[in-house]
Amino acid sequence: MKNRESLNNKNTFIVKVEYCQHGTWQGQVTLAEENKTVRFRSALELVKLMEEVIGLSAEVNNKTNNARHNVS
């Protein structure tokens, strides 16, 4: 789910929990805008994957906003 180049600020995650073992979830998460699916082995890993996408999206959005404000 790295290398997200979209300027779109929306992120839609489709989470499919397949198992609940050892007190956590295992399954797959799909980023709907890119139709990319990644498997996760724990709820913590799921959250980290989602944070990575949201962080990259916010980073691209911040760069775009800064570029607009710096134009003279």
mmJSON file of the N, C-alpha and C atoms, coordinates in Angstrom:
{"data_MODEL":{"atom_site":{
"group_PDB":["ATOM","ATOM","ATOM","ATOM","ATOM","ATOM","ATOM","ATOM","ATOM","ATOM","ATOM","ATOM","ATOM","ATOM","ATOM","ATOM","ATOM","ATOM","ATOM","ATOM","ATOM","ATOM","ATOM","ATOM","ATOM","ATOM","ATOM","ATOM","ATOM","ATOM","ATOM","ATOM","ATOM","ATOM","ATOM","ATOM","ATOM","ATOM","ATOM","ATOM","ATOM","ATOM","ATOM","ATOM","ATOM","ATOM","ATOM","ATOM","ATOM","ATOM","ATOM","ATOM","ATOM","ATOM","ATOM","ATOM","ATOM","ATOM","ATOM","ATOM","ATOM","ATOM","ATOM","ATOM","ATOM","ATOM","ATOM","ATOM","ATOM","ATOM","ATOM","ATOM","ATOM","ATOM","ATOM","ATOM","ATOM","ATOM","ATOM","ATOM","ATOM","ATOM","ATOM","ATOM","ATOM","ATOM","ATOM","ATOM","ATOM","ATOM","ATOM","ATOM","ATOM","ATOM","ATOM","ATOM","ATOM","ATOM","ATOM","ATOM","ATOM","ATOM","ATOM","ATOM","ATOM","ATOM","ATOM","ATOM","ATOM","ATOM","ATOM","ATOM","ATOM","ATOM","ATOM","ATOM","ATOM","ATOM","ATOM","ATOM","ATOM","ATOM","ATOM","ATOM","ATOM","ATOM","ATOM","ATOM","ATOM","ATOM","ATOM","ATOM","ATOM","ATOM","ATOM","ATOM","ATOM","ATOM","ATOM","ATOM","ATOM","ATOM","ATOM","ATOM","ATOM","ATOM","ATOM","ATOM","ATOM","ATOM","ATOM","ATOM","ATOM","ATOM","ATOM","ATOM","ATOM","ATOM","ATOM","ATOM","ATOM","ATOM","ATOM","ATOM","ATOM","ATOM","ATOM","ATOM","ATOM","ATOM","ATOM","ATOM","ATOM","ATOM","ATOM","ATOM","ATOM","ATOM","ATOM","ATOM","ATOM","ATOM","ATOM","ATOM","ATOM","ATOM","ATOM","ATOM","ATOM","ATOM","ATOM","ATOM","ATOM","ATOM","ATOM","ATOM","ATOM","ATOM","ATOM","ATOM","ATOM","ATOM","ATOM","ATOM","ATOM","ATOM","ATOM","ATOM","ATOM","ATOM","ATOM","ATOM","ATOM","ATOM","ATOM","ATOM"],
"id":[1,2,3,4,5,6,7,8,9,10,11,12,13,14,15,16,17,18,19,20,21,22,23,24,25,26,27,28,29,30,31,32,33,34,35,36,37,38,39,40,41,42,43,44,45,46,47,48,49,50,51,52,53,54,55,56,57,58,59,60,61,62,63,64,65,66,67,68,69,70,71,72,73,74,75,76,77,78,79,80,81,82,83,84,85,86,87,88,89,90,91,92,93,94,95,96,97,98,99,100,101,102,103,104,105,106,107,108,109,110,111,112,113,114,115,116,117,118,119,120,121,122,123,124,125,126,127,128,129,130,131,132,133,134,135,136,137,138,139,140,141,142,143,144,145,146,147,148,149,150,151,152,153,154,155,156,157,158,159,160,161,162,163,164,165,166,167,168,169,170,171,172,173,174,175,176,177,178,179,180,181,182,183,184,185,186,187,188,189,190,191,192,193,194,195,196,197,198,199,200,201,202,203,204,205,206,207,208,209,210,211,212,213,214,215,216],
"type_symbol":["N","C","C","N","C","C","N","C","C","N","C","C","N","C","C","N","C","C","N","C","C","N","C","C","N","C","C","N","C","C","N","C","C","N","C","C","N","C","C","N","C","C","N","C","C","N","C","C","N","C","C","N","C","C","N","C","C","N","C","C","N","C","C","N","C","C","N","C","C","N","C","C","N","C","C","N","C","C","N","C","C","N","C","C","N","C","C","N","C","C","N","C","C","N","C","C","N","C","C","N","C","C","N","C","C","N","C","C","N","C","C","N","C","C","N","C","C","N","C","C","N","C","C","N","C","C","N","C","C","N","C","C","N","C","C","N","C","C","N","C","C","N","C","C","N","C","C","N","C","C","N","C","C","N","C","C","N","C","C","N","C","C","N","C","C","N","C","C","N","C","C","N","C","C","N","C","C","N","C","C","N","C","C","N","C","C","N","C","C","N","C","C","N","C","C","N","C","C","N","C","C","N","C","C","N","C","C","N","C","C","N","C","C","N","C","C"],
"label_atom_id":["N","CA","C","N","CA","C","N","CA","C","N","CA","C","N","CA","C","N","CA","C","N","CA","C","N","CA","C","N","CA","C","N","CA","C","N","CA","C","N","CA","C","N","CA","C","N","CA","C","N","CA","C","N","CA","C","N","CA","C","N","CA","C","N","CA","C","N","CA","C","N","CA","C","N","CA","C","N","CA","C","N","CA","C","N","CA","C","N","CA","C","N","CA","C","N","CA","C","N","CA","C","N","CA","C","N","CA","C","N","CA","C","N","CA","C","N","CA","C","N","CA","C","N","CA","C","N","CA","C","N","CA","C","N","CA","C","N","CA","C","N","CA","C","N","CA","C","N","CA","C","N","CA","C","N","CA","C","N","CA","C","N","CA","C","N","CA","C","N","CA","C","N","CA","C","N","CA","C","N","CA","C","N","CA","C","N","CA","C","N","CA","C","N","CA","C","N","CA","C","N","CA","C","N","CA","C","N","CA","C","N","CA","C","N","CA","C","N","CA","C","N","CA","C","N","CA","C","N","CA","C","N","CA","C","N","CA","C","N","CA","C","N","CA","C","N","CA","C","N","CA","C"],
"label_alt_id":[null,null,null,null,null,null,null,null,null,null,null,null,null,null,null,null,null,null,null,null,null,null,null,null,null,null,null,null,null,null,null,null,null,null,null,null,null,null,null,null,null,null,null,null,null,null,null,null,null,null,null,null,null,null,null,null,null,null,null,null,null,null,null,null,null,null,null,null,null,null,null,null,null,null,null,null,null,null,null,null,null,null,null,null,null,null,null,null,null,null,null,null,null,null,null,null,null,null,null,null,null,null,null,null,null,null,null,null,null,null,null,null,null,null,null,null,null,null,null,null,null,null,null,null,null,null,null,null,null,null,null,null,null,null,null,null,null,null,null,null,null,null,null,null,null,null,null,null,null,null,null,null,null,null,null,null,null,null,null,null,null,null,null,null,null,null,null,null,null,null,null,null,null,null,null,null,null,null,null,null,null,null,null,null,null,null,null,null,null,null,null,null,null,null,null,null,null,null,null,null,null,null,null,null,null,null,null,null,null,null,null,null,null,null,null,null],
"label_comp_id":["MET","MET","MET","LYS","LYS","LYS","ASN","ASN","ASN","ARG","ARG","ARG","GLU","GLU","GLU","SER","SER","SER","LEU","LEU","LEU","ASN","ASN","ASN","ASN","ASN","ASN","LYS","LYS","LYS","ASN","ASN","ASN","THR","THR","THR","PHE","PHE","PHE","ILE","ILE","ILE","VAL","VAL","VAL","LYS","LYS","LYS","VAL","VAL","VAL","GLU","GLU","GLU","TYR","TYR","TYR","CYS","CYS","CYS","GLN","GLN","GLN","HIS","HIS","HIS","GLY","GLY","GLY","THR","THR","THR","TRP","TRP","TRP","GLN","GLN","GLN","GLY","GLY","GLY","GLN","GLN","GLN","VAL","VAL","VAL","THR","THR","THR","LEU","LEU","LEU","ALA","ALA","ALA","GLU","GLU","GLU","GLU","GLU","GLU","ASN","ASN","ASN","LYS","LYS","LYS","THR","THR","THR","VAL","VAL","VAL","ARG","ARG","ARG","PHE","PHE","PHE","ARG","ARG","ARG","SER","SER","SER","ALA","ALA","ALA","LEU","LEU","LEU","GLU","GLU","GLU","LEU","LEU","LEU","VAL","VAL","VAL","LYS","LYS","LYS","LEU","LEU","LEU","MET","MET","MET","GLU","GLU","GLU","GLU","GLU","GLU","VAL","VAL","VAL","ILE","ILE","ILE","GLY","GLY","GLY","LEU","LEU","LEU","SER","SER","SER","ALA","ALA","ALA","GLU","GLU","GLU","VAL","VAL","VAL","ASN","ASN","ASN","ASN","ASN","ASN","LYS","LYS","LYS","THR","THR","THR","ASN","ASN","ASN","ASN","ASN","ASN","ALA","ALA","ALA","ARG","ARG","ARG","HIS","HIS","HIS","ASN","ASN","ASN","VAL","VAL","VAL","SER","SER","SER"],
"label_asym_id":["A","A","A","A","A","A","A","A","A","A","A","A","A","A","A","A","A","A","A","A","A","A","A","A","A","A","A","A","A","A","A","A","A","A","A","A","A","A","A","A","A","A","A","A","A","A","A","A","A","A","A","A","A","A","A","A","A","A","A","A","A","A","A","A","A","A","A","A","A","A","A","A","A","A","A","A","A","A","A","A","A","A","A","A","A","A","A","A","A","A","A","A","A","A","A","A","A","A","A","A","A","A","A","A","A","A","A","A","A","A","A","A","A","A","A","A","A","A","A","A","A","A","A","A","A","A","A","A","A","A","A","A","A","A","A","A","A","A","A","A","A","A","A","A","A","A","A","A","A","A","A","A","A","A","A","A","A","A","A","A","A","A","A","A","A","A","A","A","A","A","A","A","A","A","A","A","A","A","A","A","A","A","A","A","A","A","A","A","A","A","A","A","A","A","A","A","A","A","A","A","A","A","A","A","A","A","A","A","A","A","A","A","A","A","A","A"],
"label_entity_id":["1","1","1","1","1","1","1","1","1","1","1","1","1","1","1","1","1","1","1","1","1","1","1","1","1","1","1","1","1","1","1","1","1","1","1","1","1","1","1","1","1","1","1","1","1","1","1","1","1","1","1","1","1","1","1","1","1","1","1","1","1","1","1","1","1","1","1","1","1","1","1","1","1","1","1","1","1","1","1","1","1","1","1","1","1","1","1","1","1","1","1","1","1","1","1","1","1","1","1","1","1","1","1","1","1","1","1","1","1","1","1","1","1","1","1","1","1","1","1","1","1","1","1","1","1","1","1","1","1","1","1","1","1","1","1","1","1","1","1","1","1","1","1","1","1","1","1","1","1","1","1","1","1","1","1","1","1","1","1","1","1","1","1","1","1","1","1","1","1","1","1","1","1","1","1","1","1","1","1","1","1","1","1","1","1","1","1","1","1","1","1","1","1","1","1","1","1","1","1","1","1","1","1","1","1","1","1","1","1","1","1","1","1","1","1","1"],
"label_seq_id":[1,1,1,2,2,2,3,3,3,4,4,4,5,5,5,6,6,6,7,7,7,8,8,8,9,9,9,10,10,10,11,11,11,12,12,12,13,13,13,14,14,14,15,15,15,16,16,16,17,17,17,18,18,18,19,19,19,20,20,20,21,21,21,22,22,22,23,23,23,24,24,24,25,25,25,26,26,26,27,27,27,28,28,28,29,29,29,30,30,30,31,31,31,32,32,32,33,33,33,34,34,34,35,35,35,36,36,36,37,37,37,38,38,38,39,39,39,40,40,40,41,41,41,42,42,42,43,43,43,44,44,44,45,45,45,46,46,46,47,47,47,48,48,48,49,49,49,50,50,50,51,51,51,52,52,52,53,53,53,54,54,54,55,55,55,56,56,56,57,57,57,58,58,58,59,59,59,60,60,60,61,61,61,62,62,62,63,63,63,64,64,64,65,65,65,66,66,66,67,67,67,68,68,68,69,69,69,70,70,70,71,71,71,72,72,72],
"pdbx_PDB_ins_code":[null,null,null,null,null,null,null,null,null,null,null,null,null,null,null,null,null,null,null,null,null,null,null,null,null,null,null,null,null,null,null,null,null,null,null,null,null,null,null,null,null,null,null,null,null,null,null,null,null,null,null,null,null,null,null,null,null,null,null,null,null,null,null,null,null,null,null,null,null,null,null,null,null,null,null,null,null,null,null,null,null,null,null,null,null,null,null,null,null,null,null,null,null,null,null,null,null,null,null,null,null,null,null,null,null,null,null,null,null,null,null,null,null,null,null,null,null,null,null,null,null,null,null,null,null,null,null,null,null,null,null,null,null,null,null,null,null,null,null,null,null,null,null,null,null,null,null,null,null,null,null,null,null,null,null,null,null,null,null,null,null,null,null,null,null,null,null,null,null,null,null,null,null,null,null,null,null,null,null,null,null,null,null,null,null,null,null,null,null,null,null,null,null,null,null,null,null,null,null,null,null,null,null,null,null,null,null,null,null,null,null,null,null,null,null,null],
"Cartn_x":[0.809,0.0,0.856,2.127,3.0,2.909,3.604,3.704,2.359,1.588,0.282,0.502,0.152,0.411,-0.85,-1.96,-3.219,-3.329,-3.944,-4.222,-5.583,-6.288,-7.592,-7.441,-8.23,-8.124,-8.998,-9.783,-10.649,-9.907,-10.121,-9.562,-10.682,-10.986,-12.021,-11.371,-11.507,-10.929,-12.045,-11.843,-12.759,-12.0,-12.464,-11.771,-12.552,-11.855,-12.463,-11.71,-12.358,-11.769,-12.116,-11.082,-11.293,-11.199,-10.344,-10.132,-9.947,-10.226,-9.906,-9.173,-7.844,-7.015,-6.026,-5.678,-4.696,-5.091,-6.384,-6.881,-6.803,-6.631,-6.571,-7.137,-7.256,-7.849,-6.791,-7.177,-6.384,-7.35,-6.844,-7.703,-7.048,-7.868,-7.341,-8.036,-7.313,-7.844,-7.613,-8.64,-8.565,-8.712,-7.814,-7.943,-8.773,-10.017,-10.984,-10.567,-9.987,-9.618,-8.57,-7.709,-6.644,-6.887,-7.914,-8.232,-7.025,-6.32,-5.172,-5.56,-5.197,-5.51,-4.224,-4.194,-3.049,-3.576,-2.895,-3.271,-2.662,-3.367,-2.837,-2.94,-2.015,-1.948,-2.394,-2.662,-3.14,-3.881,-4.679,-5.391,-4.396,-3.295,-2.269,-1.672,-1.395,-0.867,-1.893,-3.165,-4.228,-4.215,-4.146,-4.138,-2.9,-1.759,-0.527,-0.629,-1.208,-1.408,-2.313,-3.371,-4.295,-3.635,-2.882,-2.167,-1.176,-0.519,0.439,-0.251,-1.403,-2.138,-2.644,-3.21,-3.736,-2.599,-1.474,-0.319,0.218,0.307,0.777,-0.204,-1.477,-2.502,-2.408,-2.239,-2.127,-0.843,0.237,1.512,1.395,0.768,0.575,-0.32,-1.364,-2.291,-1.581,-0.737,0.005,0.953,1.645,2.566,1.809,0.638,-0.175,-0.627,-1.096,-1.538,-0.382,0.801,1.952,2.379,2.306,2.668,1.713,0.451,-0.538,-0.287,0.111,0.328,1.638,2.594,3.897,3.978,2.938,2.943,2.781,3.642,3.56,3.1],
"Cartn_y":[-1.193,0.0,1.263,1.139,2.295,2.929,4.045,4.757,5.282,5.824,6.39,7.772,7.956,9.201,10.039,9.653,10.341,11.609,12.639,13.861,13.798,12.712,12.518,12.375,13.13,13.1,12.02,11.308,10.253,8.929,8.168,6.826,5.903,4.915,3.95,2.589,2.029,0.729,-0.302,-1.435,-2.562,-3.627,-3.904,-4.84,-6.141,-7.223,-8.548,-9.325,-9.525,-10.31,-11.771,-12.584,-13.987,-14.895,-14.516,-15.326,-14.418,-14.959,-14.292,-15.322,-15.228,-16.176,-15.413,-15.993,-15.414,-13.999,-13.766,-12.489,-11.351,-11.637,-10.567,-11.051,-10.12,-10.424,-10.744,-11.6,-11.842,-11.741,-11.18,-11.05,-10.225,-9.445,-8.616,-7.264,-6.264,-4.914,-4.466,-3.847,-3.357,-1.847,-1.155,0.281,0.446,0.869,0.864,1.743,2.906,3.825,3.225,2.379,1.783,0.311,-0.265,-1.673,-2.551,-2.171,-2.944,-3.653,-4.92,-5.717,-6.182,-6.062,-6.501,-7.338,-8.42,-9.269,-8.715,-8.864,-8.457,-9.621,-9.66,-10.771,-10.384,-9.093,-8.642,-7.322,-6.976,-5.707,-4.546,-4.697,-3.655,-3.457,-4.544,-4.452,-3.779,-4.09,-3.457,-1.946,-1.524,-0.094,0.582,-0.073,0.498,0.647,-0.339,-0.249,0.935,1.097,2.193,3.543,3.622,4.859,5.234,4.233,4.471,5.146,4.643,5.209,6.606,6.774,8.078,9.085,8.657,9.538,9.981,9.068,9.422,10.368,10.131,10.993,12.392,12.497,13.798,14.503,13.743,14.308,14.917,14.201,14.71,15.94,15.909,17.026,18.26,18.086,19.204,19.823,18.997,19.505,20.307,19.836,20.543,21.888,21.908,23.158,24.133,23.665,24.533,25.116,24.334,24.821,25.92,25.783,26.816,28.111,28.024,29.211,29.913,29.204,29.785,30.427,30.353,30.931,32.45,33.202,34.678,35.236],
"Cartn_z":[0.0,0.0,0.0,-0.257,-0.331,-1.709,-1.877,-3.142,-3.621,-2.743,-3.084,-3.678,-4.952,-5.663,-5.882,-5.316,-5.561,-4.734,-5.304,-4.566,-3.885,-4.074,-3.474,-1.964,-1.203,0.245,0.872,0.085,0.613,0.627,1.68,1.792,2.246,1.432,1.772,1.932,3.129,3.427,3.542,2.9,3.031,3.813,5.022,5.913,5.972,5.713,5.808,6.888,8.019,9.103,8.837,8.647,8.304,9.525,10.462,11.663,12.859,14.011,15.27,16.117,16.099,16.835,17.703,18.839,19.752,20.173,20.303,20.79,19.794,18.516,17.515,16.188,15.25,13.952,12.913,11.972,10.77,9.59,8.492,7.327,6.243,5.554,4.47,4.463,3.996,3.87,2.426,1.858,0.491,0.505,-0.189,-0.402,-1.666,-1.505,-2.594,-3.767,-3.501,-4.578,-5.513,-4.997,-5.805,-6.099,-5.498,-5.636,-5.291,-4.22,-3.732,-2.445,-2.352,-1.169,-0.513,0.828,1.619,2.783,3.074,4.202,5.482,6.594,7.894,8.866,9.827,10.786,12.183,12.389,13.696,13.525,14.518,14.477,14.473,15.184,15.205,13.814,13.118,11.759,10.833,11.012,10.236,10.449,11.686,11.997,11.408,11.484,10.917,9.404,8.731,7.282,6.935,7.7,7.449,7.735,8.812,9.142,8.046,7.479,6.395,5.211,4.825,3.696,4.036,5.217,5.625,5.751,6.291,6.437,5.096,4.133,2.798,2.121,2.321,1.732,2.316,3.626,4.272,3.839,3.679,3.254,1.857,0.934,-0.429,-0.394,0.415,0.523,1.089,2.104,2.686,1.677,0.899,-0.116,-1.161,-1.537,-2.528,-1.979,-0.732,-0.117,0.036,0.438,0.592,-0.748,-1.799,-3.122,-3.579,-3.249,-3.621,-2.874,-1.606,-0.784,-1.097,-1.665,-1.937,-3.323,-4.109,-5.449,-5.338,-6.009,-5.961,-7.272],
"occupancy":[1.0,1.0,1.0,1.0,1.0,1.0,1.0,1.0,1.0,1.0,1.0,1.0,1.0,1.0,1.0,1.0,1.0,1.0,1.0,1.0,1.0,1.0,1.0,1.0,1.0,1.0,1.0,1.0,1.0,1.0,1.0,1.0,1.0,1.0,1.0,1.0,1.0,1.0,1.0,1.0,1.0,1.0,1.0,1.0,1.0,1.0,1.0,1.0,1.0,1.0,1.0,1.0,1.0,1.0,1.0,1.0,1.0,1.0,1.0,1.0,1.0,1.0,1.0,1.0,1.0,1.0,1.0,1.0,1.0,1.0,1.0,1.0,1.0,1.0,1.0,1.0,1.0,1.0,1.0,1.0,1.0,1.0,1.0,1.0,1.0,1.0,1.0,1.0,1.0,1.0,1.0,1.0,1.0,1.0,1.0,1.0,1.0,1.0,1.0,1.0,1.0,1.0,1.0,1.0,1.0,1.0,1.0,1.0,1.0,1.0,1.0,1.0,1.0,1.0,1.0,1.0,1.0,1.0,1.0,1.0,1.0,1.0,1.0,1.0,1.0,1.0,1.0,1.0,1.0,1.0,1.0,1.0,1.0,1.0,1.0,1.0,1.0,1.0,1.0,1.0,1.0,1.0,1.0,1.0,1.0,1.0,1.0,1.0,1.0,1.0,1.0,1.0,1.0,1.0,1.0,1.0,1.0,1.0,1.0,1.0,1.0,1.0,1.0,1.0,1.0,1.0,1.0,1.0,1.0,1.0,1.0,1.0,1.0,1.0,1.0,1.0,1.0,1.0,1.0,1.0,1.0,1.0,1.0,1.0,1.0,1.0,1.0,1.0,1.0,1.0,1.0,1.0,1.0,1.0,1.0,1.0,1.0,1.0,1.0,1.0,1.0,1.0,1.0,1.0,1.0,1.0,1.0,1.0,1.0,1.0,1.0,1.0,1.0,1.0,1.0,1.0],
"B_iso_or_equiv":[0.0,0.0,0.0,0.0,0.0,0.0,0.0,0.0,0.0,0.0,0.0,0.0,0.0,0.0,0.0,0.0,0.0,0.0,0.0,0.0,0.0,0.0,0.0,0.0,0.0,0.0,0.0,0.0,0.0,0.0,0.0,0.0,0.0,0.0,0.0,0.0,0.0,0.0,0.0,0.0,0.0,0.0,0.0,0.0,0.0,0.0,0.0,0.0,0.0,0.0,0.0,0.0,0.0,0.0,0.0,0.0,0.0,0.0,0.0,0.0,0.0,0.0,0.0,0.0,0.0,0.0,0.0,0.0,0.0,0.0,0.0,0.0,0.0,0.0,0.0,0.0,0.0,0.0,0.0,0.0,0.0,0.0,0.0,0.0,0.0,0.0,0.0,0.0,0.0,0.0,0.0,0.0,0.0,0.0,0.0,0.0,0.0,0.0,0.0,0.0,0.0,0.0,0.0,0.0,0.0,0.0,0.0,0.0,0.0,0.0,0.0,0.0,0.0,0.0,0.0,0.0,0.0,0.0,0.0,0.0,0.0,0.0,0.0,0.0,0.0,0.0,0.0,0.0,0.0,0.0,0.0,0.0,0.0,0.0,0.0,0.0,0.0,0.0,0.0,0.0,0.0,0.0,0.0,0.0,0.0,0.0,0.0,0.0,0.0,0.0,0.0,0.0,0.0,0.0,0.0,0.0,0.0,0.0,0.0,0.0,0.0,0.0,0.0,0.0,0.0,0.0,0.0,0.0,0.0,0.0,0.0,0.0,0.0,0.0,0.0,0.0,0.0,0.0,0.0,0.0,0.0,0.0,0.0,0.0,0.0,0.0,0.0,0.0,0.0,0.0,0.0,0.0,0.0,0.0,0.0,0.0,0.0,0.0,0.0,0.0,0.0,0.0,0.0,0.0,0.0,0.0,0.0,0.0,0.0,0.0,0.0,0.0,0.0,0.0,0.0,0.0],
"pdbx_formal_charge":[null,null,null,null,null,null,null,null,null,null,null,null,null,null,null,null,null,null,null,null,null,null,null,null,null,null,null,null,null,null,null,null,null,null,null,null,null,null,null,null,null,null,null,null,null,null,null,null,null,null,null,null,null,null,null,null,null,null,null,null,null,null,null,null,null,null,null,null,null,null,null,null,null,null,null,null,null,null,null,null,null,null,null,null,null,null,null,null,null,null,null,null,null,null,null,null,null,null,null,null,null,null,null,null,null,null,null,null,null,null,null,null,null,null,null,null,null,null,null,null,null,null,null,null,null,null,null,null,null,null,null,null,null,null,null,null,null,null,null,null,null,null,null,null,null,null,null,null,null,null,null,null,null,null,null,null,null,null,null,null,null,null,null,null,null,null,null,null,null,null,null,null,null,null,null,null,null,null,null,null,null,null,null,null,null,null,null,null,null,null,null,null,null,null,null,null,null,null,null,null,null,null,null,null,null,null,null,null,null,null,null,null,null,null,null,null],
"auth_seq_id":[1,1,1,2,2,2,3,3,3,4,4,4,5,5,5,6,6,6,7,7,7,8,8,8,9,9,9,10,10,10,11,11,11,12,12,12,13,13,13,14,14,14,15,15,15,16,16,16,17,17,17,18,18,18,19,19,19,20,20,20,21,21,21,22,22,22,23,23,23,24,24,24,25,25,25,26,26,26,27,27,27,28,28,28,29,29,29,30,30,30,31,31,31,32,32,32,33,33,33,34,34,34,35,35,35,36,36,36,37,37,37,38,38,38,39,39,39,40,40,40,41,41,41,42,42,42,43,43,43,44,44,44,45,45,45,46,46,46,47,47,47,48,48,48,49,49,49,50,50,50,51,51,51,52,52,52,53,53,53,54,54,54,55,55,55,56,56,56,57,57,57,58,58,58,59,59,59,60,60,60,61,61,61,62,62,62,63,63,63,64,64,64,65,65,65,66,66,66,67,67,67,68,68,68,69,69,69,70,70,70,71,71,71,72,72,72],
"auth_comp_id":["MET","MET","MET","LYS","LYS","LYS","ASN","ASN","ASN","ARG","ARG","ARG","GLU","GLU","GLU","SER","SER","SER","LEU","LEU","LEU","ASN","ASN","ASN","ASN","ASN","ASN","LYS","LYS","LYS","ASN","ASN","ASN","THR","THR","THR","PHE","PHE","PHE","ILE","ILE","ILE","VAL","VAL","VAL","LYS","LYS","LYS","VAL","VAL","VAL","GLU","GLU","GLU","TYR","TYR","TYR","CYS","CYS","CYS","GLN","GLN","GLN","HIS","HIS","HIS","GLY","GLY","GLY","THR","THR","THR","TRP","TRP","TRP","GLN","GLN","GLN","GLY","GLY","GLY","GLN","GLN","GLN","VAL","VAL","VAL","THR","THR","THR","LEU","LEU","LEU","ALA","ALA","ALA","GLU","GLU","GLU","GLU","GLU","GLU","ASN","ASN","ASN","LYS","LYS","LYS","THR","THR","THR","VAL","VAL","VAL","ARG","ARG","ARG","PHE","PHE","PHE","ARG","ARG","ARG","SER","SER","SER","ALA","ALA","ALA","LEU","LEU","LEU","GLU","GLU","GLU","LEU","LEU","LEU","VAL","VAL","VAL","LYS","LYS","LYS","LEU","LEU","LEU","MET","MET","MET","GLU","GLU","GLU","GLU","GLU","GLU","VAL","VAL","VAL","ILE","ILE","ILE","GLY","GLY","GLY","LEU","LEU","LEU","SER","SER","SER","ALA","ALA","ALA","GLU","GLU","GLU","VAL","VAL","VAL","ASN","ASN","ASN","ASN","ASN","ASN","LYS","LYS","LYS","THR","THR","THR","ASN","ASN","ASN","ASN","ASN","ASN","ALA","ALA","ALA","ARG","ARG","ARG","HIS","HIS","HIS","ASN","ASN","ASN","VAL","VAL","VAL","SER","SER","SER"],
"auth_asym_id":["A","A","A","A","A","A","A","A","A","A","A","A","A","A","A","A","A","A","A","A","A","A","A","A","A","A","A","A","A","A","A","A","A","A","A","A","A","A","A","A","A","A","A","A","A","A","A","A","A","A","A","A","A","A","A","A","A","A","A","A","A","A","A","A","A","A","A","A","A","A","A","A","A","A","A","A","A","A","A","A","A","A","A","A","A","A","A","A","A","A","A","A","A","A","A","A","A","A","A","A","A","A","A","A","A","A","A","A","A","A","A","A","A","A","A","A","A","A","A","A","A","A","A","A","A","A","A","A","A","A","A","A","A","A","A","A","A","A","A","A","A","A","A","A","A","A","A","A","A","A","A","A","A","A","A","A","A","A","A","A","A","A","A","A","A","A","A","A","A","A","A","A","A","A","A","A","A","A","A","A","A","A","A","A","A","A","A","A","A","A","A","A","A","A","A","A","A","A","A","A","A","A","A","A","A","A","A","A","A","A","A","A","A","A","A","A"],
"auth_atom_id":["N","CA","C","N","CA","C","N","CA","C","N","CA","C","N","CA","C","N","CA","C","N","CA","C","N","CA","C","N","CA","C","N","CA","C","N","CA","C","N","CA","C","N","CA","C","N","CA","C","N","CA","C","N","CA","C","N","CA","C","N","CA","C","N","CA","C","N","CA","C","N","CA","C","N","CA","C","N","CA","C","N","CA","C","N","CA","C","N","CA","C","N","CA","C","N","CA","C","N","CA","C","N","CA","C","N","CA","C","N","CA","C","N","CA","C","N","CA","C","N","CA","C","N","CA","C","N","CA","C","N","CA","C","N","CA","C","N","CA","C","N","CA","C","N","CA","C","N","CA","C","N","CA","C","N","CA","C","N","CA","C","N","CA","C","N","CA","C","N","CA","C","N","CA","C","N","CA","C","N","CA","C","N","CA","C","N","CA","C","N","CA","C","N","CA","C","N","CA","C","N","CA","C","N","CA","C","N","CA","C","N","CA","C","N","CA","C","N","CA","C","N","CA","C","N","CA","C","N","CA","C","N","CA","C","N","CA","C","N","CA","C","N","CA","C","N","CA","C","N","CA","C"],
"pdbx_PDB_model_num":[1,1,1,1,1,1,1,1,1,1,1,1,1,1,1,1,1,1,1,1,1,1,1,1,1,1,1,1,1,1,1,1,1,1,1,1,1,1,1,1,1,1,1,1,1,1,1,1,1,1,1,1,1,1,1,1,1,1,1,1,1,1,1,1,1,1,1,1,1,1,1,1,1,1,1,1,1,1,1,1,1,1,1,1,1,1,1,1,1,1,1,1,1,1,1,1,1,1,1,1,1,1,1,1,1,1,1,1,1,1,1,1,1,1,1,1,1,1,1,1,1,1,1,1,1,1,1,1,1,1,1,1,1,1,1,1,1,1,1,1,1,1,1,1,1,1,1,1,1,1,1,1,1,1,1,1,1,1,1,1,1,1,1,1,1,1,1,1,1,1,1,1,1,1,1,1,1,1,1,1,1,1,1,1,1,1,1,1,1,1,1,1,1,1,1,1,1,1,1,1,1,1,1,1,1,1,1,1,1,1,1,1,1,1,1,1]
}}}
